[in-house]
């Protein structure tokens, strides 16, 4: 994906950007890189990784502009579902999930908690572990 119309952020100085970088030095990112990005990364770990890599830029961009990037990635996924390879699909699913984590970070939503609360005990519509909702209903 090319980011053609992005404006550069202000240089990192005092405040949030510096605090954010210092706070996360030598934490999850180096650990994951040493492990060659284990395929067993949890949703919580992914959200934290995305926060550590991009939060300063994401917070400056804001939720509305970030949502537009998210939707662009969903569009790329839609195209790849129709005509892409398995490897391309993997990349697009990863991009969509990363941008969703970005939005959650900006809005201070813990995705692991949100998923557990809404789906942890079964379908939110019928309450069953295997959905029994009528076919014409959303779940």
C-alpha positions as CSV (number, residue, x, y, z in Angstrom):
1,X,0.0,0.0,0.0
2,X,1.3,3.5,-0.8
3,X,0.5,6.4,1.4
4,X,0.6,9.2,-1.1
5,X,-1.4,11.9,0.6
6,X,0.1,11.7,4.0
7,X,1.6,14.7,5.6
8,X,4.6,14.2,7.8
9,X,4.1,14.5,11.5
10,X,5.9,17.0,13.6
11,X,9.4,15.9,14.7
12,X,9.5,14.0,17.9
13,X,10.1,16.2,20.8
14,X,9.0,16.5,24.4
15,X,5.7,15.1,25.5
16,X,3.7,12.1,24.3
17,X,6.0,11.0,21.5
18,X,9.1,10.9,23.6
19,X,7.3,9.4,26.6
20,X,5.8,6.7,24.4
21,X,9.1,5.7,22.9
22,X,10.9,5.6,26.3
23,X,8.0,3.7,27.9
24,X,8.2,0.9,25.4
25,X,12.0,0.5,24.9
26,X,13.2,-3.1,25.2
27,X,9.7,-4.6,25.6
28,X,7.5,-6.6,23.3
29,X,9.0,-5.6,19.9
30,X,12.5,-6.8,20.6
31,X,11.2,-10.0,22.2
32,X,9.0,-10.8,19.1
33,X,11.9,-10.1,16.7
34,X,14.2,-12.4,18.6
35,X,11.6,-15.1,18.3
36,X,11.1,-14.5,14.6
37,X,7.5,-13.4,15.1
38,X,6.0,-16.6,16.4
39,X,2.7,-17.6,14.7
40,X,1.2,-18.0,18.2
41,X,0.9,-14.2,18.8
42,X,-2.3,-13.5,20.7
43,X,-4.7,-10.7,19.9
44,X,-3.6,-8.8,23.0
45,X,0.1,-9.1,21.9
46,X,-0.8,-8.0,18.4
47,X,-2.7,-5.0,19.7
48,X,0.2,-4.1,22.0
49,X,2.7,-4.6,19.2
50,X,0.7,-2.3,16.9
51,X,0.5,0.3,19.7
52,X,4.2,0.2,20.3
53,X,5.1,0.6,16.6
54,X,2.5,3.2,15.5
55,X,0.7,4.8,18.4
56,X,2.3,8.3,18.1
57,X,1.5,8.6,14.4
58,X,-2.0,7.0,14.9
59,X,-3.0,9.3,17.7
60,X,-1.9,12.3,15.7
61,X,-3.9,11.1,12.7
62,X,-7.0,10.5,14.7
63,X,-9.8,8.0,14.5
64,X,-11.6,9.5,11.5
65,X,-8.6,9.5,9.2
66,X,-7.5,6.1,10.5
67,X,-10.9,4.7,9.8
68,X,-10.5,5.7,6.1
69,X,-7.2,3.8,6.0
70,X,-8.9,0.8,7.6
71,X,-11.7,0.9,5.0
72,X,-9.1,1.1,2.2
73,X,-7.5,-2.1,3.6
74,X,-10.9,-3.8,3.7
75,X,-11.3,-2.8,0.0
76,X,-8.0,-4.3,-0.8
77,X,-9.0,-7.5,1.0
78,X,-12.2,-7.6,-1.0
79,X,-10.3,-7.4,-4.2
80,X,-7.8,-10.1,-3.1
81,X,-10.7,-12.4,-2.1
82,X,-11.8,-12.3,-5.7
83,X,-8.6,-12.5,-7.5
84,X,-5.6,-13.0,-5.2
85,X,-3.3,-15.8,-4.1
86,X,-3.1,-17.4,-0.7
87,X,0.0,-15.4,0.2
88,X,-1.7,-12.1,-0.9
89,X,-4.8,-13.0,1.2
90,X,-2.6,-13.6,4.3
91,X,-1.1,-10.1,3.8
92,X,-4.4,-8.4,3.4
93,X,-6.0,-10.1,6.4
94,X,-3.0,-9.1,8.4
95,X,-3.3,-5.5,7.2
96,X,-7.1,-5.3,8.1
97,X,-6.4,-6.8,11.5
98,X,-3.5,-4.4,12.1
99,X,-5.6,-1.3,11.1
100,X,-8.5,-2.6,13.3
101,X,-6.0,-2.8,16.2
102,X,-4.9,0.7,15.4
103,X,-8.5,2.0,15.7
104,X,-9.0,0.2,18.9
105,X,-5.8,1.7,20.3
106,X,-6.8,5.2,19.4
107,X,-10.2,4.7,21.1
108,X,-8.7,2.8,24.1
109,X,-10.6,-0.4,23.4
110,X,-9.0,-3.6,24.5
111,X,-9.9,-6.0,21.7
112,X,-9.3,-9.1,23.8
113,X,-11.7,-7.9,26.4
114,X,-14.3,-6.7,23.8
115,X,-14.2,-10.1,22.1
116,X,-14.5,-12.0,25.4
117,X,-17.4,-9.9,26.6
118,X,-19.4,-10.1,23.4
119,X,-18.6,-13.6,22.1
120,X,-16.9,-15.4,25.0
121,X,-20.1,-17.3,26.1
122,X,-21.5,-17.9,22.7
123,X,-23.4,-16.2,19.9
124,X,-24.6,-12.8,21.0
125,X,-27.9,-13.4,19.3
126,X,-29.0,-16.8,20.6
127,X,-26.4,-17.4,23.3
128,X,-25.4,-20.8,21.9
129,X,-21.8,-21.9,21.4
130,X,-22.8,-23.0,17.8
131,X,-25.1,-20.3,16.5
132,X,-28.7,-21.4,16.1
133,X,-30.1,-18.0,14.9
134,X,-32.4,-18.1,11.9
135,X,-30.6,-17.8,8.6
136,X,-32.2,-14.5,7.8
137,X,-30.8,-12.9,11.0
138,X,-27.3,-11.2,11.2
139,X,-25.3,-13.6,13.4
